[in-house]
Amino acid sequence: MSQQTKVITALNAARDELQGKIVATKQLVDEEKTSLAAQKDALSKAETELAKYEKQYDGL
């Protein structure tokens, strides 16, 4: 195998590894976005519930 072929093979392997890492990172980002959206929704519900109790307390 020529030196050029060895270099090309190594570069292709490195590219494939990086592409795999990019895909994995994108999946992690998507999972985090989903988690954050769920947390935002839960926080919004909690704030709504808190506002309801604050109104009741103010009425006492």
Secondary structure, DSSP 8 states (H G I E B T S, - for coil): --HHHHHHHHHHHHHHHHHHHHHHHHHHHHHHHHHHHHHHHHHHHHHHHHHHHHHHHHT-
